[in-house]
Amino acid sequence: MARTATLFDYWRSSASYRVRIALNLLAIPTALRSVNLLTGDHRSAPYLDQNPQGILPTLEIDGKVLTQSLAIIEYLHSTTPGSKLLPDSVDGQYHVRRLSDAIAMEIHPVCNLSVAQRVVELTNGGDEVKVDWMRHFISKGLDAFEQLLNSGGSGPFCFGEDPTMADCCLIPQLYNAERWGVDISSFQRIGEAANAANALTAFQDAHPDTVGAPQA
């Protein structure tokens, strides 16, 4: 029987975007179920029954309910023959995990919209405080990521000749950088990896503009 999946996501969720890319790269047919963060769907009882953290994404596959984007991607890699989301070598896997964590565990948490909104509340600031917060931490994080790329091997993608979990993390982060007006023009290696990834249908089809905002 053909393997299929259901992904509970939100079009602009970085973590959901990562998993959409991975599913596309592995050619796993996937039904998307929008969980609207703006209307609080992620805090509803039915969704919390699936994902007690109330965060995105949640993936139903192989009779399982999976949460946490990087754990999901690693599961998909381990259960899909021929997957290249992680390299074969231990050193290669280390580099890809290091790059992935630099975004998913360093940039993303501090730039989560709920965190930025809390900063606005605590400082009695406005949108300019939120924008400054996002630009500061995204720029700082991508600068470090650029240095990691330069020290972690060659190839058109983040690591090697094939897109990996690191590319699944980078492209959504660049989408957020553009959204918040972060200047990434000085990051040459990031730009090269982004160009290689964005040329692939798997990345194009996972883009928020392709998925589209949920209907009101």
N, C-alpha and C positions, 0 to 999 in steps of 0.2 A: 504494500500500500504506500502511495506517495506521502512523503513527509510534508506536513503543513504546519503553520503557526498562526497564532493570533497575538498581535502586539497592542497593548494598551499604552497609548502615547499621547503626546501633545505636539503639535507641529513645530513649535519653537523650542521645545525641550532639547537641550544639548545631549543629555543622556539618551533620550529616545532616538535622536538623530544618529548617534553612534551605532545603535543596534539596528536601525533601519539599513544603514550602509552595510553592516556585517551580514545581515540576512540577504541583501541583494548580491553581495559578493559570493555568497554560498548558494545562490539561486534557490532559496527556500521560499516557496509560495507563502505569502503572509497576508492575512486580513488585518487592517488597521482599525482600531477602536479608539476614538478620540476620548480622552479624559480632560475636560476643559479646566485648566488651572484657574482661569479668571473667574469662573462661576463656582469654584470650590468642589468640583466633582471628585477630586483626589481625597477629600475629607469625608466623602459620603460613606455610609456603612457598607454598602455592597463592595466598594473599591477597597476599603480597609480590611474587609474579609480576605481579599486576595493579597494585599500588600499592607501589612500593619504599620509600616513607616509612612504610608500616605504619600509616597513619592513615585516618580516615573523613571523608567518604564517598568511594566510587568509583561512577561512573555509566557504564553501558554504554548507548550510544545512537548511532544513525546509523553503526554499524560502528566506533565509536571507544570507547576507554576513557578517561574523564575523571576528574581528581582536583582537589582544592582547591575548596571550596564556592563562593567568590565567582567564581572562574574558570568553574566549571560554570554558575552562574546567568547570567553574562554570555554564555556560549556559547548557552545556551537562549534568552536574549533575542534574540541576533543571528540565530538560525536559526528562530525561530518568528514567522511573520507576525502582526501585530497585538499583539505583546507590549508590555506597559506596565511591565515590570520596571525599565526605565530611561526617563526622560523623553526627549522629542524634542530639547529644547534642550541646547546645550553646558553652559550654566549649571546647568540642572536635573540633568544627568548628574553634574556636579561635586558638587552638594549631596548627591545620593543616594550617590555613592561615598564622600564624606567621612563621612556618617553610618554607612554600612556598615563602613568601615574603623575607625571609632571603637569599634565593638563587636568585629569579627572580628580586628582587629590590635592592639587596645589592651587591651580587657577580657578577651577569651577566652584569649589565650595565657598570661597570668599566672594565670588562674583555671582552667586545665586541671587536671583531677584529679591527673594524674601530677606536676605541678609542686607542688601543695599537699601531696601525699604526701611528696615529697622534702623540703619544708620541715619537715614533721613529723619525718622521719628525722634531719635535720641538727640540729634543736633538741631532739631527744629528748622532744618533746611528745606530746600525745594528740589526740583528736578536737577538743578545745576550740581547739587551735592551728589546725587545719584550718578550723574554722568561722569563727574570727576572721579568718583570712587571706582567705577567700572574701567575708565580709561587708565587710571593709575595701575591697577592690579593686573589687568589684561596685558598692558604694555610690558610691565615688569616680568610677568610670567612668560610671555612670548620671547622676550629677550633671552631669558635663561634657556628656553626651549631651542632657540636658534643655536646657542652654544653647544647644547647636547647633540643636536643634529650634526654639527661640524666635527664632533669627536666620536661619532658612533658608526662610522662606516660610510659607504658610498651607494649610489644607485639613484634612480629618479624619484623614488618614494622616500618615506621617512627612514626606512631601513631596507636596502636591497632593491631587487628588481620587481617585487610584487607588493601590492598594498597589504598592509598588516593592521593589527589592532591600533597601532599608533596613528595611522592615517585616518582610521575611523574616529579617533579622538581629535585630531588636528583640524579637520575640515569643519566640524560644528563650532569649534572654538574660533576659527577665522570668521565664520558667519556672525558670531557674536561680536567679534572685534569690529567688523564692518558696521554692524547695527549701532554700536556705540561710538562710532567715529574714531576708532583707533588707527593711527598711521602705521601700517606694516610694510611700507615701501623699502625700508632699510634691511628687512630680513630676507636676504637672498636665498638661502637654503630652504627656508619655509616656503618662499614663493615657488621654488622649483618643485618641491613636493606637492604643493597645492595644485600647480598646473598639471602635473602627472595624474593626480587623483581626479580632478574635475573634468578631465577628458574622458573618464569612464562612465558608462551608463549607470553603473551601480551607484555611483555618487550623485549623479544628476537626478536620478529617480528618487533619491532619499532627501533631496533638498526641501526645506520648508516651503518654498514657493511652489514646488511640484505637488507636495502633499496637500497644501492649502489649509487655511484657517478653518476651525470648526464653524458650522452654520449657527447663527444666533438662534 
